[in-house]
C-alpha cells in the first residue's frame, strides 16, 4: 500500500457506477422503474437525421452490438447527448451531420489544447528567509497570468524538503512510503529548498482558420492550421473513418510559451531575493544541479521540448483537447448554443470540452462538469426558462419555471435546501398520508402509498391552474385536487375523497369503487381516465344515497389527448363558481361541456397533487396559478 495515490481524483466512471447502484436500489431493480441504463458492448457508428420543423433531428442510431449492426429508432421526445471527449465527439458529429449546413463547414475548427512546461530550481533557505523548522515541509502555491497575446496561463509551484528535483514527490500520495520519507529526512539538504514549477497555458483557437496564417479563411483540412477532420483510413472493426487531429503551434502560442517560461524563472529569482548566486537549476539533460539557467533566453536549449533537452512538453500531450464544437449565439458562426445543443439539430447535444469557445488555462474538468450540469438541467426542463429568486444581497435563494404573464409560480424550490424531506419540497407545500413526493431538480415525483402534496399557504376560490405532468408507463395513477377543504387535513383518508379531483390515469381502471356505480370495472372507464372529474365527493350529507346511480363527476372524452409516455402533458384547470373546465394539451376533455356542481359543495379550498399506490409514478412540474374568475 505504500505510495498509493489518492482515490479522490475525479473519475466519471465511479460517479456512473454509484448512480446505477442508487437507481437499482430505488427501483428495486425493476426495469420499468429504472432511470439509468448502461448498455455494454454496443458502439454507436452514426447518428441518422431526418427533417423536423425548420431543422433536423436525430431519428435513429446506427449501432453495432457485438458483431451485429442494427438501427435503433429515436423517439421525438428523446435527446441524444455526445460526451465522448472533444476528439471522438467531433468525429461522430462530422460523421453524422456532414450533410447539414452550415454545420458541415464549422465542425472541427477552433481546435485548442494546453501547452505545458516543467522546471526545477533550488534556493538557499536563508535567501527565502526561512529560519525553521529544522524539518522542512511540502507546500504549494498558484500564480495566474495573462500573456501579451491575451492568452491565459497559470504556474503551480511546489516546494519540498527532498534533495531530488521532484518537489511534489509525495504531495499527491494518500499513504506515503514511510521508509522513503525517513530516508529523505535523513538526506535532506539543510541549505536549500527545492522548488518545482509547472506552467499550463492555453492555445487560442481559430474559428476562421485563415486567422492562423494572416490570410483569408482556409478549408478545414489546411495543414497550416489546427483542426479535427475525418481521416481517409477506416477503423477495421466498425468500418468508420477515424479522426484526423492536426495540431499546429502558431506564433501567439509560442509567445505565450516564452512568457510563461520566463515568469516561472523570474518568480524563482524573486524568491532568492534577486541574487542569482542563491539559486541553482536542475539540468534535465545532465541530471545535475547547475548555477546558470540552461533554459534562459539566449541559451541553446531555450524554447526546446524535453526530448530536445528543454522543459516544454510536446504539443497535444496534456490531453485537454477542446473547442471544435464551440458554443455561440449565431448559428452561422458557431456549432452549438449555450446549452450544448447543435444549432440545426433539435435533439442533439454535446456536453464535453468540444463546446468550449476558449480552453483557458485551468483544468477543464470543473468547467466541463458545470456545463454538463447546465445541459442536463435544460434537457430535464425541456427548454422551459428557469428564473431565480434573490435576496437583498443578490444571493440566489429560489428557483422556479418562468410563468406566463399574470400567473404566479407555486413550485418555488429553495436553491440550497437543507437535506431533509420538508426542505426538499417546493416552498409552502406540505404532505399528508402515506408515501411521499421525491424532488428531482424542479420536478416532484410520486412515490408509494396514498397521500396528497398540498399548497398550504393559501386557499383559492376562482382561478386558472396550469401544470405539467408525465408518466413513464401506462399504469399510472394520480390526480390534481382543487378546492380541497382545509378542515379535512387531519384525516388523510377522508381528505383524498373530498374537493374536486381531476384524474390522471391513462388506463381508466377503477379498483375499489363502491359497486352501486352504474359502470363496469373495465379499463378506459371515462369516469376514471385522465381528465375526468373523479366521482367521489363525500361532504356532510353529500353525496346522498340517491346520488349514487348518478355520481357527482364528469366523464372525459375518448380517446384521451394525452401525449406519448414520458412526454410532458399540459393540463389547465379553470375553476369559477360551481363550474370546472379541464383542458389537456389544448383540448377541452370533459364530455358534453364543463362540469357543474349544482350544490357548489366546495366553494373554496387548497390545491393538491395526489400520489397513489406503490409503483405508480407520475411527475409534476411548472405549477402556476392565476387568481380571478376565468373566462369560460
Secondary structure, 3 states (H helix, E strand, C coil): CCCEECCCCCCHHHHHHHHHHHHHHHHCCCHHHCCCCCCCCEEEEEEEEEEECCEEEEEEEEEEECCEEEEEECCCCCCEEECCCHHHHHHHHHHHHCCCCCHHHCCCCCCECEEEEEEEEEEEHHHHCCCCCCCCCCEEEEEEEECCCCCEEEEEEEEECCCCCCCCCCCCEEECCHHHHHHHHHHCCCCEEEEEEEEEEECCCCCCHHHHCCCCCCCCCCCCCCEEEEEEEECCCCCCEEEEEECCCCHHHHHHHHHHHHHHHHHHHHHCCCCHHHEEEEECCCCEEECCCCCCCCCCCCCCEHHHCCCECCCCCCCCCECCCCECCCCCCCCECCCCEECCECCEEECCHHHCCCCCCCCHHHHHHHHHHHHHHHHHHCCCCEEEEECCCCCEEEEEECCCCCCEECCCEECCCCCCHHHHCCCCEEEEECCEEEEECCEEEEECCCEEEEEEEEEECCEEEEEEEECCCCCCCEEEEEEECHHHCCCHHHHCCCCEEEEECCCCCCCCCCCCCCCCCCCCCCCCCCCCECCCCCECCECCHHHHHHCCCECECCCCCCCCCCCCEEEEEEEECCEEEEEECCEECECCCCEECCCCCCCCEEEEEEECCCCCCCEEEEEEEEECCCCC
